[in-house]
Amino acid sequence: MKKTYHWVNDDVKIDFKLPNMIQDLVDELEEMDQNEDWSYFDRCDFIENITKEFVINKEMTSKQRDILCERYRGG
């Protein structure tokens, strides 16, 4: 059965490996979405900010960051 999201943009797919810390945040965001937990939006802001460091450190590309932020946008 396909998951139905409230806030996650399921039209945007993540088809690349994420750093472990980011994957943990993504898992948390998806759970928050399923539970309609409004702190989801704060975590979206956090993931948008923290991924800048991953790009600077070349652990992910700018394009990957853009895709990630598009899927988990904070509204």
Secondary structure, DSSP 8 states (H G I E B T S, - for coil): -----SSS-TTS---S---HHHHHHHHHHHHHHHTT-TTHHHHHHHHHHHHHHHHHTTSS-HHHHHHHHHHT---
